[in-house]
Amino acid sequence: MALFKCILAAILVIAISLMKKAASVPNTNVVETRCGLLSGSTDYELAAQFIRRMLVQNTGRRGGSYYRSKRVKVEGTWRRCYGHATCSRTLPIQDCVDCLAAASVVVIQGCPGASSARTRLVDCYIRFSSNRFYEGCKIAPVPPYNYFPYVSI
């Protein structure tokens, strides 16, 4: 009887660990992507690339929501690139990184050279823009994935 209880306990532990692993895989299906105008500047594109990299690397470690900006000189004028990313709160850090990396690829491929873009995957969201879309730590709430009114980015 004791051996049966030990085997049953081992089976339950294995089943629970497998369920946790299966539940933590990010859903990277694209819900929506929106692109802004072309930036026309290699310097700005490098700043946007830096912002996307920082969002991918830091969002999971910052509680699933992270914003960042970078100042860049474009044709003699200082401009700023703003970025924000979120992940589903149920995702572990590495899965958040994986989801945002996939979202970043969608933005790069879908909006090459854009001055602003955003994409929502089922489990994460990434956005960058030359226009400020958040105030300090207060970020405009991200609407649910099934609600996207037209907003100029």
N, C-alpha and C positions, 0 to 999 in steps of 0.2 A: 504494500500500500504506500509506503514512504517513497519507494522508487517511482511509482506511478505519479505521485504528487510532484516529484522533482522533474520528471520528464514533461509533465503538463506545464509546470512553471517555465521550463526552458522554451517550450513551444510558444507560450504566450509572450515571453520576452522577445523572441525572434520575430514573431508576428507583429508586435507593436513597433519594433525598430524598423521593420520593412515598411509599415504603414507610414511612419514618420518620414522616411526617405522618399517614398512615393508622393507624399503630400507636399513636399518642399520643392518639387520641380517647378520652376517658374513657367507660367503660360505666356509664351512670347508671340502669340497670334496678334497681328496688327489690327487695332480697332480704327485708328485714324491717323493720318499724317497731313500736316499743313505746312506749306512753304511760303516764305516771304519773297521779297525782291532779291535780285542778285546783288551781292555786296560790291563786286567790281574791284576788290582789293585783296591782294595776297596777304597783307599784314592783318587785315580783319579776319580772313579765313584762318590764319594761324592762331589768332586769339580765340576764335570760336572752337577750333580743334582743342586748344588748351582747356577751355571751359568744359567741353564734353568729356575730356579725359578726367578732369577733377570731379565732375558729377558722378561718373561711373565709379571712380575709386573711393569716393567719400560718402555717398548717400547711405549705403548700408550701415556704415559705422556711426552715422549721425542720426540714428533713429528712423531712417527711412524717408527723410525729407531734408534736402540740402540745397542751398543756393550759393552762387559764387559770381563774382564779376571780375573783369580784367580790363585795365585801361590800355589802349593801344593808339599809337600815332598813325593816322591814315592820311596820306597826302598833305602833311603839314598840320593837320587838325587832330586834336585828341578826341577819341571816341571810346566808348565803353561797350563791352560785350557782357550781357547778363545771362545767367543760366539758372535753371531750377530743375530738380529731379525728385521724383517720389517713387517709392516701392510699396507694394502691399505689405501691411504690417505682419502678415503671416510668413513672409519670406525670411529665411536666414540670410546673414550678411552675404555669403558667397552667391546665393541664388539671386539676391538683389543686384550684385555686380554683374552676373551673367545676363540678367534681364535687361539692365541698362546698356550693357555692351551691345546686345542685340538691337535695342532701340536706337542706339547711336549709329549702328550700321544702316538701319532703315533711313535715318535722317541723311546720312552721308550719300547714300545711293539715290534716295528719292528727291533730295533738295541740294544738289551739288552747287556750291558757291553762294548759297542763300545767306542773306544778312540776318534772317530769322527763320526758325523752323520749330516744329513740335511734333512729337509722335506719341501716341498712346498705344501701348501694348496692354493686354488684359491685366498683367500684374505690375506694370510700371509705366512711368511717364517721364519724358525728358523734353526740355524746351530751352532754347537760347534765342536771344534777340539783341539788336542794337538799341532797342527802346526798353526803358525800365518798366518792368511789369510787376514789381513788388516794392514795398516800402519797408526798409529795414528788415526786421524778422517777419513782418506781416506780409504774407503772400496771398494773392488773390486765390480763393479756394479753387481747387481743380474739380470741375464738374464730374459727375459719375460718367463712366465710360459710354453709356448709352445716350448722353445728353451733350451735344456740342452745337450751341447756337453759333452763327457766324460771328467771329471776332477777328478783326484785322490784327495780324501779328507783325 
